[in-house]
Amino acid sequence: MKTIINPPYTDWAEYCERPSFPAEDLEEKVAAVLEEVRLEGDKALKKLTLAFDKVEVENIKVSAMEIEKAGSEVSDDLKEAIAVAAGNIRIFHSAQQVKEPSVETMTGIKCWRKSVAIEKVGLYIPGGSAPLFSTVLMLGIPAMIAGCGKIVLCTPPDKNGNINPAVLYTASFLGINEIYKVGGAQAVAALAFGTKTVPKVDKIFGPGNQYVTKAKELVQKNGIAIDLPAGPSEVLVIADSTADADFVASDLLSQAEHGPDSQVVLVSDSVELVEKVKIALNEQLSVLPRASVAEKALENSFSVVLNSITECIDFSNLYAPEHLILAIEKAEEFADQIQNAGSVFLGNYSCESAGDYASGTNHTLPTNGYARNYSGVSLDSFVKKITFQNISKSGLQKIGRSIEVMAEAEQLLAHKNAVSIRLKKIQDEK
């Protein structure tokens, strides 16, 4: 993990570029998968699962018996932890339910907005070496609070054709029982186009590898909504001399272990702190089961030493991290300076893992700099906002002339007539 000392501002943008991991012909390969599933449905899903996951799946849909069995394979400790996390996530997202007031923009003109749940949503839950059952909570709970009518979950099977028991238990715990053994770009295709077994949805949620991300990007062009652009996990830690080097190292490694394409960044005004963190990284790496994964991520990561915490925050705002940790003295006093970040953790004890699992905030967040213009997943992600208006006769009389003038200026006379005809009839009634 290289260290950069006081780089000139003109070089900051270069350091904020994420490392690229090009896959040869990625878009063409993913597009081919999408088209195959669109044309051949379940047949393609089984063929692609055998090709990519190395397992032959006879029944794509998870049975009630499999779900019930999973419950007996999850420890009571984990069940209790899931319940605690679910409670906090539910409280945080329930607080986002807001009934907006009706406003009278002019006498006789009432306007208001209502949140309406997206009817059918698809949740993609990554499998592989780290099945993310926590993502079931992060996506399933707000979907249920929003009132989505159909919640469909796709996740890849293991080499034995089974779904991780914790994923199945968590889904069942929330009341989600429509679960399918399909992963990768083919799962996104199934949710986007529908097959005989997997229903088509209106919006697709969930993180994934570059193939899943590219598939979501491509189906969006076909009118299927997605939650947000997402890539490899990342964290940026701003730490001053008061930070605990062991804490900082553990936060960096918590993201580095996600995958070799993850990136972690330490920004500090203290060279001494950076050196202490490097020592702590080596000590903690030696006992991590996923050390080889984390080491590869650290090769694409770096530390930056700047002149002040204000400069550190400026760098962070340019980088726009998925996760931002302020391991600094009086961290809350700097919160208002944060402009671009997916989720922010204030103080030495606000570890990023808390947000990943159980504090209540959502861990499905914009990566790769998209925090400049995207929010993380929230209750709003599962609803659309519909506006309403009710205009009385007197209201139309007040605003009518303005509409007519504007419509005529745009040479849209049918628009003008829609007002003029009404105004004439109101006048004739007098």
C-alpha positions in Angstrom: 0.0 0.0 0.0 1.9 3.0 -1.3 2.1 6.4 0.5 1.8 9.7 -1.3 3.1 12.8 0.6 1.5 16.2 -0.1 0.5 15.7 -3.8 -0.3 18.9 -5.6 -4.0 19.6 -6.0 -3.6 19.2 -9.8 -2.7 15.5 -9.3 -5.7 14.7 -7.0 -8.1 13.7 -9.7 -5.6 11.2 -11.0 -5.3 9.5 -7.6 -9.1 9.5 -7.3 -9.5 7.4 -10.5 -10.4 3.8 -9.5 -8.2 0.9 -10.7 -9.6 -0.8 -13.8 -9.8 -4.5 -14.2 -10.8 -4.9 -17.8 -12.4 -8.2 -18.9 -12.0 -9.0 -22.5 -15.1 -8.2 -24.5 -17.1 -7.8 -21.2 -20.0 -6.0 -22.8 -20.3 -8.4 -25.7 -20.2 -11.5 -23.4 -22.8 -10.1 -21.1 -25.0 -9.0 -24.0 -24.8 -12.5 -25.4 -25.9 -14.0 -22.1 -28.9 -11.6 -21.9 -30.0 -12.4 -25.4 -29.7 -16.2 -24.8 -31.9 -16.0 -21.7 -34.4 -13.7 -23.4 -34.8 -16.2 -26.3 -34.5 -19.5 -24.4 -35.6 -18.8 -20.9 -35.2 -21.6 -18.4 -33.2 -23.7 -20.8 -30.6 -21.0 -21.0 -30.5 -20.5 -17.3 -29.7 -24.2 -16.7 -27.1 -24.2 -19.4 -25.4 -21.1 -18.2 -25.5 -22.2 -14.5 -23.7 -25.4 -15.6 -21.2 -23.4 -17.6 -20.4 -20.7 -15.0 -21.3 -22.3 -11.6 -20.2 -25.8 -12.6 -23.4 -27.4 -11.3 -26.5 -28.9 -12.9 -29.7 -27.5 -11.5 -32.9 -29.4 -12.1 -35.3 -27.1 -10.3 -34.5 -23.4 -10.5 -37.0 -22.5 -7.9 -36.1 -23.2 -4.3 -38.6 -25.5 -2.7 -40.4 -25.0 0.6 -38.6 -28.1 1.9 -35.2 -26.6 1.2 -36.2 -23.3 2.9 -37.4 -25.3 6.0 -34.2 -27.3 6.1 -32.1 -24.2 6.0 -33.6 -23.0 9.2 -32.3 -26.1 11.1 -28.8 -25.4 9.7 -28.4 -21.9 11.0 -27.2 -21.5 14.6 -29.3 -19.9 17.2 -26.6 -17.2 17.7 -26.8 -16.3 14.1 -30.6 -16.2 14.1 -30.5 -13.9 17.1 -27.9 -11.6 15.4 -30.1 -11.5 12.3 -33.1 -10.6 14.4 -31.2 -7.7 16.1 -30.0 -6.4 12.7 -33.4 -6.7 11.2 -34.9 -4.7 14.0 -32.5 -1.9 13.6 -32.8 -1.8 9.8 -36.6 -1.8 10.1 -36.6 1.1 12.6 -34.2 3.2 10.5 -36.1 2.6 7.2 -39.6 2.9 8.8 -38.6 6.4 9.9 -38.2 7.3 6.2 -42.0 7.0 5.7 -43.2 10.5 5.2 -46.7 11.7 4.2 -46.2 14.9 2.2 -48.7 17.7 2.8 -51.1 19.0 0.2 -50.2 22.6 -0.7 -52.3 25.3 -2.2 -50.0 27.0 -4.8 -52.8 29.5 -5.5 -56.3 29.8 -4.3 -58.3 27.0 -5.9 -55.1 25.0 -6.9 -54.1 22.1 -4.7 -51.1 20.0 -5.4 -49.7 17.0 -3.6 -47.5 13.9 -4.0 -47.9 10.3 -2.9 -45.4 7.4 -2.6 -46.6 4.3 -4.3 -44.7 1.0 -4.0 -43.1 -0.5 -7.1 -45.2 -3.6 -7.7 -42.5 -6.2 -8.6 -38.9 -6.0 -7.5 -36.0 -8.4 -8.0 -33.3 -8.8 -5.3 -29.9 -10.1 -6.4 -27.9 -11.6 -3.6 -24.2 -12.5 -4.4 -23.0 -16.0 -3.6 -19.6 -17.3 -4.3 -17.0 -17.3 -1.5 -19.0 -14.9 0.7 -22.7 -15.3 0.4 -24.1 -12.0 1.5 -27.2 -12.9 3.6 -27.0 -9.4 5.1 -27.9 -8.0 1.8 -31.2 -9.9 2.0 -32.0 -7.7 5.1 -30.8 -4.5 3.4 -33.0 -5.0 0.4 -35.9 -7.1 1.7 -36.8 -5.0 4.7 -37.3 -1.6 2.8 -39.1 -3.5 0.0 -41.6 -4.9 2.6 -42.0 -1.6 4.4 -42.7 0.1 1.0 -45.4 -2.5 0.3 -44.0 -4.0 -2.9 -46.5 -6.7 -4.1 -44.0 -9.2 -5.4 -40.4 -9.7 -4.1 -38.3 -12.1 -6.1 -34.9 -13.2 -4.9 -32.1 -14.7 -7.1 -28.8 -16.0 -5.8 -26.3 -18.5 -7.3 -26.1 -22.1 -6.1 -23.0 -23.7 -4.7 -21.2 -26.7 -6.3 -23.8 -29.0 -4.9 -26.7 -27.1 -6.3 -27.7 -25.6 -2.9 -28.3 -22.1 -1.6 -26.4 -21.0 1.4 -28.6 -21.8 4.5 -28.1 -18.3 6.0 -29.4 -16.7 2.8 -32.5 -18.9 2.7 -33.1 -18.5 6.4 -32.9 -14.7 6.3 -35.2 -14.5 3.3 -37.7 -16.8 5.0 -37.4 -14.8 8.3 -38.5 -11.7 6.3 -41.3 -13.6 4.6 -39.6 -13.8 1.2 -40.2 -17.3 -0.2 -39.9 -16.8 -4.0 -36.2 -17.7 -4.4 -34.4 -18.9 -7.4 -31.1 -20.7 -7.9 -29.5 -18.5 -10.5 -26.7 -16.0 -10.4 -24.5 -13.8 -12.5 -25.6 -11.9 -15.6 -28.1 -14.7 -16.3 -30.0 -13.9 -13.1 -30.3 -10.2 -14.1 -31.6 -11.3 -17.5 -34.2 -13.6 -16.0 -35.5 -10.8 -13.7 -35.4 -8.3 -16.6 -37.1 -10.4 -19.3 -38.9 -13.2 -17.3 -38.8 -16.9 -18.0 -41.4 -19.7 -17.6 -40.1 -20.1 -14.0 -38.6 -16.7 -13.0 -41.1 -13.8 -13.1 -40.2 -10.5 -14.8 -39.8 -7.5 -12.4 -40.0 -3.8 -12.7 -36.8 -2.9 -10.9 -33.6 -4.9 -10.0 -31.6 -4.4 -6.8 -28.4 -5.7 -5.5 -24.6 -5.7 -5.8 -22.5 -8.2 -7.8 -19.3 -8.7 -9.8 -18.5 -6.9 -13.0 -20.7 -9.2 -15.1 -23.7 -8.5 -12.9 -23.0 -4.8 -12.9 -22.7 -4.8 -16.7 -25.9 -6.8 -17.1 -27.8 -4.3 -14.9 -26.4 -1.5 -17.0 -27.5 -3.1 -20.2 -31.0 -4.1 -19.1 -31.6 -0.6 -18.0 -31.4 0.4 -21.6 -34.4 -1.9 -22.2 -36.6 -0.1 -19.7 -35.9 -2.1 -16.5 -34.9 0.1 -13.6 -32.0 -0.6 -11.4 -31.1 0.6 -7.9 -27.8 2.3 -8.7 -24.4 1.8 -10.5 -22.2 -0.4 -8.3 -18.8 -1.7 -8.6 -16.1 -3.1 -6.2 -16.4 -2.2 -2.5 -14.3 0.7 -1.2 -13.6 2.7 1.9 -11.8 6.0 2.6 -10.6 6.7 6.1 -9.6 10.2 7.3 -7.5 9.8 10.4 -5.6 12.3 12.5 -3.0 11.7 15.2 -5.7 10.8 17.8 -6.9 7.8 15.8 -6.2 4.3 16.9 -4.0 2.7 14.2 -5.3 -0.8 15.0 -8.9 0.4 14.5 -8.0 2.1 11.2 -6.2 -0.9 9.9 -9.1 -3.1 10.7 -11.5 -0.9 8.8 -9.3 -0.8 5.8 -9.0 -4.6 5.8 -12.8 -5.1 6.3 -13.2 -3.7 2.8 -10.0 -5.1 1.3 -11.2 -8.7 2.1 -14.3 -8.2 -0.1 -12.3 -8.9 -3.3 -9.0 -8.2 -5.1 -10.7 -5.4 -7.0 -11.7 -3.5 -3.8 -9.9 -0.3 -3.0 -9.1 1.2 0.4 -7.7 4.7 1.0 -6.2 6.3 4.1 -6.0 10.1 4.2 -4.2 11.8 7.1 -2.4 14.9 8.2 0.0 12.7 10.2 2.9 10.7 8.7 3.4 9.0 12.0 -0.2 7.7 12.0 0.2 6.3 8.5 3.3 4.4 9.5 1.6 2.9 12.5 -1.4 1.8 10.4 1.0 0.1 8.0 2.5 -1.9 10.9 -1.0 -2.8 12.1 -2.1 -3.9 8.6 0.7 -6.4 8.4 0.0 -7.8 11.9 -3.8 -8.2 11.2 -3.3 -9.6 7.7 -1.3 -12.5 9.1 -4.3 -14.0 10.8 -7.0 -13.3 8.3 -8.5 -16.3 6.4 -8.9 -14.1 3.3 -5.5 -12.5 3.6 -4.6 -13.3 0.0 -7.7 -11.5 -1.3 -7.0 -8.5 1.0 -3.3 -8.3 0.0 -4.3 -8.0 -3.7 -6.7 -5.2 -2.9 -4.0 -3.4 -0.9 -1.8 -3.5 -4.0 -4.4 -1.2 -5.7 -4.8 1.0 -2.6 -2.9 3.9 -1.1 -2.3 6.4 1.7 -2.2 10.2 1.2 -0.7 12.6 3.7 -1.9 16.2 3.4 -1.4 19.4 5.4 -4.7 19.5 7.3 -8.0 17.7 8.0 -9.8 20.3 5.8 -7.5 19.2 2.9 -8.2 15.6 3.7 -12.0 16.2 3.5 -11.5 18.1 0.2 -9.7 15.1 -1.2 -12.4 12.8 0.1 -15.1 14.9 -1.5 -13.3 14.6 -4.8 -12.8 10.8 -4.4 -16.5 10.4 -3.4 -16.1 7.1 -1.5 -18.7 4.4 -0.9 -17.8 4.4 2.8 -16.2 7.3 4.6 -14.8 7.0 8.1 -13.8 10.1 10.1 -11.4 8.8 12.7 -10.6 12.3 13.9 -11.0 14.4 17.0 -14.5 16.0 17.2 -15.6 14.2 14.1 -19.2 15.5 14.2 -17.9 19.1 13.8 -16.7 18.2 10.4 -19.8 16.4 9.2 -21.3 19.4 7.4 -18.2 19.6 5.2 -18.9 16.1 3.7 -20.4 16.6 0.2 -19.8 13.3 -1.5 -20.0 9.9 0.2 -22.4 6.9 0.3 -22.4 6.4 4.1 -20.3 8.2 6.7 -19.0 6.8 10.0 -18.1 9.4 12.7 -15.5 8.7 15.4 -13.1 5.9 16.4 -15.9 3.5 17.4 -18.1 3.8 14.4 -16.7 0.9 12.5 -17.8 0.4 8.9 -18.8 -3.2 9.7 -21.7 -1.8 11.8 -23.2 -0.2 8.7 -22.6 -3.4 6.7 -24.6 -5.5 9.2 -26.6 -4.1 12.0 -26.7 -0.4 12.9 -29.7 0.2 10.7 -28.4 2.2 7.7 -28.3 0.5 4.3 -25.2 -1.0 3.0 -26.2 -1.0 -0.7 -24.3 2.1 -1.7 -22.9 3.9 -4.8 -19.3 3.1 -5.6 -16.7 4.1 -8.2 -17.3 7.8 -7.6 -21.1 7.6 -8.1 -21.6 9.0 -4.6 -21.2 12.4 -6.4 -24.7 12.0 -7.8 -26.4 8.9 -6.4 -27.8 8.0 -2.9 -27.6 4.6 -1.3 -30.6 2.3 -1.3 -33.4 3.6 1.0 -37.1 3.3 1.3 -37.5 5.7 -1.6 -35.7 3.3 -3.8 -38.7 1.0 -3.6 -41.4 3.5 -4.4 -42.3 5.9 -7.1 -43.6 9.4 -6.4 -46.9 10.3 -8.1 -48.1 13.9 -8.2 -51.7 14.9 -8.0 -53.5 18.2 -8.5 -57.1 19.4 -8.1 -58.0 22.7 -9.8 -61.3 24.4 -9.1 -63.1 26.8 -11.4 -61.8 29.8 -9.6 -58.3 28.3 -9.6 -58.4 27.9 -13.3 -59.6 31.4 -13.8 -56.6 32.7 -11.7 -54.0 30.7 -13.5 -55.6 30.2 -16.9 -54.3 33.3 -18.6 -50.7 32.5 -17.7 -51.1 29.0 -19.2 -52.6 30.4 -22.4 -49.8 32.9 -22.9 -47.1 30.3 -22.3 -48.7 27.7 -24.6 -49.1 30.3 -27.4 -45.4 31.3 -27.0 -44.4 27.7 -27.5 -46.8 27.4 -30.5 -48.7 24.6 -28.8 -52.3 25.8 -29.5 -54.0 22.6 -28.4 -52.5 23.2 -24.9 -53.9 26.7 -25.0 -57.3 25.5 -26.1 -57.5 23.0 -23.3 -57.6 26.1 -21.0 -59.5 28.5 -23.3 -62.4 26.1 -23.8 -62.9 25.6 -20.1 -62.6 29.4 -19.3 -65.3 30.1 -22.0 -67.7 27.6 -20.5 -67.1 29.0 -17.0 -67.9 32.5 -18.4 -71.0 31.2 -20.2 -72.4 29.8 -17.0 -72.4 33.2 -15.4 
